Amino acid sequence: MLSEGHRQELLAAGWPTVLHCRVELWKRGLIFFTRESVVDWDLIVEYVPATRLYHVRRQQKGKIGELGRVATIADAEQIIDRPYRVPLPPRSQGAQYYYSFSLDLSTLSLNDLDAWQRWVRGDAEPAIRGKKNPLTAIQRGIGSLLSRVLGGETQHYERRSAFTAG
């Protein structure tokens, strides 16, 4: 995934890639499936030109753990491909369940991320409360969005796995 398209060039230019992972456990009810539990985490890959190494980290529940520092993008992909056990056991035996896994793969610039966070905290909140011109907030938000569109890319993947708890 890291070497697809021009993502490798963006990484080499110092733009981190974030893989936002989410696993949900869904249980079949009388009519519909209902979500029983969920686990989220981020895998962050960043190339540091000074060391010529790719840093791979996992962020979950506000904690960041170093997974490895490697010299090639292929080695970084191997770290990402390692199995990761998600603690989502079914609560009811004999019930029908499925896991839903989704992955949002984004390459962002730190400047775009900082600008978006400032917009949410700075311009959007006062505009929502009526204390600031909403057109100014929208204009700045659109500017951030356009710079995001021009600089990075995002892809979304999703898979499901059905089973009966036993």
Contacts in CASP RR format, 6 or more apart in sequence:
PFRMAT RR
TARGET T0000
AUTHOR 0000-0000-0000
METHOD contacts of the structure
MODEL  1
MLSEGHRQELLAAGWPTVLHCRVELWKRGLIFFTRESVVDWDLIVEYVPA
TRLYHVRRQQKGKIGELGRVATIADAEQIIDRPYRVPLPPRSQGAQYYYS
FSLDLSTLSLNDLDAWQRWVRGDAEPAIRGKKNPLTAIQRGIGSLLSRVL
GGETQHYERRSAFTAG
1 7 0 8 1.000
1 19 0 8 1.000
1 77 0 8 1.000
1 80 0 8 1.000
1 105 0 8 1.000
2 8 0 8 1.000
2 11 0 8 1.000
2 17 0 8 1.000
2 45 0 8 1.000
2 73 0 8 1.000
2 76 0 8 1.000
2 77 0 8 1.000
2 80 0 8 1.000
3 73 0 8 1.000
3 74 0 8 1.000
3 77 0 8 1.000
6 153 0 8 1.000
7 17 0 8 1.000
7 107 0 8 1.000
7 153 0 8 1.000
8 73 0 8 1.000
10 17 0 8 1.000
10 107 0 8 1.000
10 151 0 8 1.000
10 152 0 8 1.000
10 153 0 8 1.000
11 17 0 8 1.000
11 45 0 8 1.000
11 46 0 8 1.000
11 47 0 8 1.000
11 54 0 8 1.000
11 73 0 8 1.000
11 107 0 8 1.000
12 47 0 8 1.000
12 49 0 8 1.000
14 46 0 8 1.000
14 47 0 8 1.000
14 49 0 8 1.000
15 107 0 8 1.000
15 108 0 8 1.000
15 109 0 8 1.000
15 110 0 8 1.000
15 151 0 8 1.000
15 152 0 8 1.000
16 44 0 8 1.000
16 45 0 8 1.000
16 46 0 8 1.000
16 107 0 8 1.000
16 108 0 8 1.000
16 110 0 8 1.000
17 44 0 8 1.000
17 45 0 8 1.000
17 46 0 8 1.000
17 105 0 8 1.000
17 106 0 8 1.000
17 107 0 8 1.000
18 42 0 8 1.000
18 43 0 8 1.000
18 44 0 8 1.000
18 45 0 8 1.000
18 104 0 8 1.000
18 105 0 8 1.000
18 106 0 8 1.000
18 107 0 8 1.000
18 108 0 8 1.000
19 42 0 8 1.000
19 43 0 8 1.000
19 44 0 8 1.000
19 45 0 8 1.000
19 80 0 8 1.000
19 103 0 8 1.000
19 104 0 8 1.000
19 105 0 8 1.000
19 106 0 8 1.000
20 40 0 8 1.000
20 41 0 8 1.000
20 42 0 8 1.000
20 103 0 8 1.000
20 104 0 8 1.000
20 105 0 8 1.000
20 106 0 8 1.000
21 40 0 8 1.000
21 41 0 8 1.000
21 42 0 8 1.000
21 43 0 8 1.000
21 101 0 8 1.000
21 102 0 8 1.000
21 103 0 8 1.000
22 38 0 8 1.000
22 39 0 8 1.000
22 40 0 8 1.000
22 101 0 8 1.000
22 102 0 8 1.000
22 103 0 8 1.000
23 38 0 8 1.000
23 39 0 8 1.000
23 86 0 8 1.000
23 88 0 8 1.000
23 99 0 8 1.000
23 100 0 8 1.000
23 101 0 8 1.000
24 35 0 8 1.000
24 37 0 8 1.000
24 38 0 8 1.000
24 99 0 8 1.000
24 100 0 8 1.000
24 102 0 8 1.000
25 35 0 8 1.000
25 36 0 8 1.000
25 37 0 8 1.000
25 38 0 8 1.000
25 88 0 8 1.000
25 90 0 8 1.000
25 97 0 8 1.000
25 98 0 8 1.000
25 99 0 8 1.000
26 33 0 8 1.000
26 34 0 8 1.000
26 35 0 8 1.000
26 36 0 8 1.000
26 97 0 8 1.000
26 98 0 8 1.000
26 99 0 8 1.000
26 100 0 8 1.000
27 33 0 8 1.000
27 34 0 8 1.000
27 36 0 8 1.000
27 90 0 8 1.000
27 91 0 8 1.000
27 92 0 8 1.000
27 95 0 8 1.000
27 96 0 8 1.000
27 97 0 8 1.000
28 95 0 8 1.000
28 96 0 8 1.000
28 97 0 8 1.000
29 95 0 8 1.000
33 98 0 8 1.000
36 90 0 8 1.000
36 91 0 8 1.000
36 97 0 8 1.000
37 88 0 8 1.000
38 88 0 8 1.000
39 60 0 8 1.000
39 86 0 8 1.000
39 87 0 8 1.000
39 88 0 8 1.000
40 60 0 8 1.000
41 58 0 8 1.000
41 59 0 8 1.000
41 60 0 8 1.000
41 84 0 8 1.000
42 58 0 8 1.000
42 59 0 8 1.000
42 60 0 8 1.000
43 56 0 8 1.000
43 57 0 8 1.000
43 58 0 8 1.000
43 59 0 8 1.000
43 67 0 8 1.000
43 80 0 8 1.000
44 55 0 8 1.000
44 56 0 8 1.000
44 57 0 8 1.000
44 58 0 8 1.000
44 59 0 8 1.000
44 64 0 8 1.000
45 54 0 8 1.000
45 55 0 8 1.000
45 56 0 8 1.000
45 76 0 8 1.000
45 80 0 8 1.000
46 54 0 8 1.000
46 55 0 8 1.000
46 57 0 8 1.000
47 53 0 8 1.000
47 54 0 8 1.000
47 55 0 8 1.000
48 54 0 8 1.000
48 55 0 8 1.000
51 69 0 8 1.000
52 71 0 8 1.000
53 69 0 8 1.000
53 70 0 8 1.000
53 71 0 8 1.000
54 69 0 8 1.000
54 70 0 8 1.000
54 71 0 8 1.000
54 72 0 8 1.000
54 73 0 8 1.000
54 75 0 8 1.000
54 76 0 8 1.000
55 66 0 8 1.000
55 68 0 8 1.000
55 69 0 8 1.000
56 66 0 8 1.000
56 67 0 8 1.000
56 68 0 8 1.000
56 69 0 8 1.000
56 70 0 8 1.000
56 76 0 8 1.000
56 79 0 8 1.000
56 80 0 8 1.000
57 64 0 8 1.000
57 65 0 8 1.000
57 66 0 8 1.000
57 67 0 8 1.000
57 68 0 8 1.000
58 64 0 8 1.000
58 65 0 8 1.000
58 67 0 8 1.000
58 84 0 8 1.000
59 65 0 8 1.000
67 79 0 8 1.000
67 82 0 8 1.000
68 79 0 8 1.000
70 76 0 8 1.000
70 78 0 8 1.000
70 79 0 8 1.000
88 99 0 8 1.000
90 97 0 8 1.000
90 165 0 8 1.000
92 165 0 8 1.000
93 165 0 8 1.000
93 166 0 8 1.000
94 164 0 8 1.000
94 165 0 8 1.000
94 166 0 8 1.000
95 164 0 8 1.000
95 165 0 8 1.000
96 162 0 8 1.000
96 163 0 8 1.000
96 164 0 8 1.000
96 165 0 8 1.000
97 162 0 8 1.000
97 163 0 8 1.000
97 164 0 8 1.000
97 165 0 8 1.000
98 160 0 8 1.000
98 161 0 8 1.000
98 162 0 8 1.000
98 163 0 8 1.000
99 160 0 8 1.000
99 161 0 8 1.000
99 163 0 8 1.000
100 158 0 8 1.000
100 159 0 8 1.000
100 160 0 8 1.000
101 158 0 8 1.000
101 159 0 8 1.000
101 160 0 8 1.000
101 161 0 8 1.000
102 156 0 8 1.000
102 157 0 8 1.000
102 158 0 8 1.000
102 159 0 8 1.000
103 156 0 8 1.000
103 157 0 8 1.000
103 158 0 8 1.000
104 154 0 8 1.000
104 155 0 8 1.000
104 156 0 8 1.000
105 154 0 8 1.000
105 155 0 8 1.000
105 156 0 8 1.000
105 157 0 8 1.000
106 152 0 8 1.000
106 153 0 8 1.000
106 154 0 8 1.000
106 155 0 8 1.000
107 151 0 8 1.000
107 152 0 8 1.000
107 153 0 8 1.000
107 154 0 8 1.000
108 148 0 8 1.000
108 152 0 8 1.000
109 147 0 8 1.000
109 151 0 8 1.000
109 152 0 8 1.000
111 147 0 8 1.000
112 144 0 8 1.000
112 147 0 8 1.000
112 148 0 8 1.000
112 151 0 8 1.000
112 152 0 8 1.000
115 144 0 8 1.000
115 147 0 8 1.000
116 141 0 8 1.000
116 144 0 8 1.000
116 148 0 8 1.000
119 137 0 8 1.000
119 140 0 8 1.000
119 141 0 8 1.000
119 144 0 8 1.000
123 132 0 8 1.000
123 136 0 8 1.000
123 137 0 8 1.000
123 140 0 8 1.000
123 141 0 8 1.000
124 137 0 8 1.000
124 141 0 8 1.000
126 132 0 8 1.000
126 137 0 8 1.000
127 133 0 8 1.000
127 134 0 8 1.000
127 136 0 8 1.000
127 137 0 8 1.000
127 138 0 8 1.000
128 134 0 8 1.000
END
